[in-house]
């Protein structure tokens, strides 16, 4: 939410500068153009920081998932025949989730400002899903 406020503030600043430019001198227009460029750079900086933070959160969730998979594989090796099917099913479910996380992580760098809010929501939902799955896991 904080980043959304920053982006809105930056956009408002850019719009106000552009509007003021329409009846301004050449020097004022240059100042406005510089302000617009700085606003764009600031928006990119915010986006890059959020991508980095979200990537870190997703990687940490994947690491926890990997640890759980390793523990389940060790449990499977020691399990009785009747418990193996349940453990194998859980391992497959978690591996599928891990593949989805890897896809999200790979695609994260390609996302743009236009679709960023939806991407954050999707990735955070994935992280929450992993947390819940790990809590429920065998």
FIMARLO-335916 format. One record per residue (C-alpha): residue in one letter; residue number from 1; x, y, z. Coordinates in steps of 0.05 Angstrom, whole numbers, plus 5000, padded with zeros to 4 digits. Layout:
atom aa->a	i->NUM	u->X	v->Y	w->Z
...
***
This chain:
atom aa->x	i->1	u->5000	v->5000	w->5000
atom aa->x	i->2	u->5058	v->5047	w->5016
atom aa->x	i->3	u->5087	v->5037	w->4946
atom aa->x	i->4	u->5019	v->5051	w->4915
atom aa->x	i->5	u->5016	v->5117	w->4951
atom aa->x	i->6	u->5086	v->5135	w->4928
atom aa->x	i->7	u->5069	v->5118	w->4856
atom aa->x	i->8	u->5005	v->5159	w->4859
atom aa->x	i->9	u->5043	v->5218	w->4889
atom aa->x	i->10	u->5096	v->5213	w->4834
atom aa->x	i->11	u->5043	v->5209	w->4780
atom aa->x	i->12	u->5006	v->5269	w->4809
atom aa->x	i->13	u->5071	v->5308	w->4811
atom aa->x	i->14	u->5085	v->5290	w->4739
atom aa->x	i->15	u->5015	v->5310	w->4717
atom aa->x	i->16	u->5018	v->5376	w->4755
atom aa->x	i->17	u->5086	v->5391	w->4724
atom aa->x	i->18	u->5060	v->5375	w->4654
atom aa->x	i->19	u->4998	v->5418	w->4665
atom aa->x	i->20	u->5040	v->5477	w->4689
atom aa->x	i->21	u->5085	v->5469	w->4629
atom aa->x	i->22	u->5030	v->5486	w->4578
atom aa->x	i->23	u->5032	v->5561	w->4594
atom aa->x	i->24	u->5106	v->5567	w->4613
atom aa->x	i->25	u->5171	v->5594	w->4586
atom aa->x	i->26	u->5225	v->5551	w->4555
atom aa->x	i->27	u->5264	v->5548	w->4621
atom aa->x	i->28	u->5203	v->5527	w->4659
atom aa->x	i->29	u->5188	v->5474	w->4608
atom aa->x	i->30	u->5259	v->5446	w->4614
atom aa->x	i->31	u->5251	v->5445	w->4690
atom aa->x	i->32	u->5184	v->5409	w->4682
atom aa->x	i->33	u->5215	v->5359	w->4633
atom aa->x	i->34	u->5271	v->5345	w->4683
atom aa->x	i->35	u->5219	v->5336	w->4738
atom aa->x	i->36	u->5182	v->5286	w->4694
atom aa->x	i->37	u->5246	v->5247	w->4681
atom aa->x	i->38	u->5263	v->5246	w->4755
atom aa->x	i->39	u->5192	v->5223	w->4771
atom aa->x	i->40	u->5199	v->5166	w->4721
atom aa->x	i->41	u->5265	v->5146	w->4750
atom aa->x	i->42	u->5237	v->5148	w->4821
atom aa->x	i->43	u->5179	v->5103	w->4799
atom aa->x	i->44	u->5228	v->5054	w->4769
atom aa->x	i->45	u->5269	v->5054	w->4833
atom aa->x	i->46	u->5206	v->5038	w->4874
atom aa->x	i->47	u->5188	v->4982	w->4826
atom aa->x	i->48	u->5258	v->4952	w->4827
atom aa->x	i->49	u->5260	v->4954	w->4904
atom aa->x	i->50	u->5193	v->4920	w->4908
atom aa->x	i->51	u->5214	v->4867	w->4857
atom aa->x	i->52	u->5277	v->4853	w->4898
atom aa->x	i->53	u->5237	v->4848	w->4963
atom aa->x	i->54	u->5184	v->4804	w->4933
atom aa->x	i->55	u->5237	v->4760	w->4900
atom aa->x	i->56	u->5271	v->4752	w->4968
atom aa->x	i->57	u->5205	v->4733	w->5002
atom aa->x	i->58	u->5189	v->4683	w->4947
atom aa->x	i->59	u->5259	v->4652	w->4951
atom aa->x	i->60	u->5254	v->4645	w->5027
atom aa->x	i->61	u->5186	v->4610	w->5020
atom aa->x	i->62	u->5216	v->4564	w->4967
atom aa->x	i->63	u->5274	v->4548	w->5014
atom aa->x	i->64	u->5224	v->4529	w->5069
atom aa->x	i->65	u->5187	v->4485	w->5019
atom aa->x	i->66	u->5253	v->4452	w->4999
atom aa->x	i->67	u->5269	v->4437	w->5071
atom aa->x	i->68	u->5200	v->4405	w->5080
atom aa->x	i->69	u->5209	v->4364	w->5017
atom aa->x	i->70	u->5275	v->4338	w->5041
atom aa->x	i->71	u->5245	v->4319	w->5108
atom aa->x	i->72	u->5187	v->4283	w->5074
atom aa->x	i->73	u->5235	v->4245	w->5028
atom aa->x	i->74	u->5274	v->4222	w->5090
atom aa->x	i->75	u->5208	v->4203	w->5123
atom aa->x	i->76	u->5188	v->4164	w->5060
atom aa->x	i->77	u->5253	v->4124	w->5062
atom aa->x	i->78	u->5236	v->4101	w->5132
atom aa->x	i->79	u->5161	v->4094	w->5125
atom aa->x	i->80	u->5120	v->4031	w->5127
atom aa->x	i->81	u->5088	v->4008	w->5062
atom aa->x	i->82	u->5018	v->4032	w->5081
atom aa->x	i->83	u->5043	v->4104	w->5096
atom aa->x	i->84	u->5086	v->4111	w->5033
atom aa->x	i->85	u->5028	v->4128	w->4986
atom aa->x	i->86	u->5006	v->4186	w->5029
atom aa->x	i->87	u->5077	v->4213	w->5036
atom aa->x	i->88	u->5089	v->4206	w->4961
atom aa->x	i->89	u->5025	v->4244	w->4945
atom aa->x	i->90	u->5046	v->4300	w->4992
atom aa->x	i->91	u->5116	v->4303	w->4961
atom aa->x	i->92	u->5085	v->4308	w->4891
atom aa->x	i->93	u->5038	v->4363	w->4913
atom aa->x	i->94	u->5095	v->4403	w->4944
atom aa->x	i->95	u->5139	v->4392	w->4883
atom aa->x	i->96	u->5084	v->4420	w->4838
atom aa->x	i->97	u->5079	v->4480	w->4884
atom aa->x	i->98	u->5154	v->4490	w->4880
atom aa->x	i->99	u->5152	v->4489	w->4804
atom aa->x	i->100	u->5099	v->4543	w->4806
atom aa->x	i->101	u->5143	v->4584	w->4852
atom aa->x	i->102	u->5202	v->4577	w->4806
atom aa->x	i->103	u->5159	v->4601	w->4748
atom aa->x	i->104	u->5137	v->4661	w->4789
atom aa->x	i->105	u->5208	v->4677	w->4809
atom aa->x	i->106	u->5233	v->4673	w->4737
atom aa->x	i->107	u->5177	v->4717	w->4711
atom aa->x	i->108	u->5182	v->4768	w->4767
atom aa->x	i->109	u->5238	v->4807	w->4733
atom aa->x	i->110	u->5197	v->4815	w->4669
atom aa->x	i->111	u->5138	v->4849	w->4702
atom aa->x	i->112	u->5123	v->4922	w->4689
atom aa->x	i->113	u->5094	v->4980	w->4728
atom aa->x	i->114	u->5027	v->4971	w->4692
atom aa->x	i->115	u->5014	v->4901	w->4718
atom aa->x	i->116	u->5055	v->4905	w->4782
atom aa->x	i->117	u->4998	v->4908	w->4833
atom aa->x	i->118	u->4966	v->4845	w->4804
atom aa->x	i->119	u->5034	v->4810	w->4804
atom aa->x	i->120	u->5047	v->4828	w->4877
atom aa->x	i->121	u->4978	v->4802	w->4896
atom aa->x	i->122	u->4990	v->4737	w->4859
atom aa->x	i->123	u->5059	v->4725	w->4888
atom aa->x	i->124	u->5037	v->4742	w->4959
atom aa->x	i->125	u->4979	v->4693	w->4951
atom aa->x	i->126	u->5030	v->4640	w->4929
atom aa->x	i->127	u->5073	v->4654	w->4990
atom aa->x	i->128	u->5012	v->4649	w->5035
atom aa->x	i->129	u->4992	v->4584	w->5002
atom aa->x	i->130	u->5061	v->4555	w->5015
atom aa->x	i->131	u->5058	v->4575	w->5088
atom aa->x	i->132	u->4990	v->4543	w->5097
atom aa->x	i->133	u->5012	v->4480	w->5060
atom aa->x	i->134	u->5073	v->4473	w->5103
atom aa->x	i->135	u->5031	v->4480	w->5166
atom aa->x	i->136	u->4983	v->4426	w->5142
atom aa->x	i->137	u->5037	v->4381	w->5113
atom aa->x	i->138	u->5046	v->4312	w->5142
***
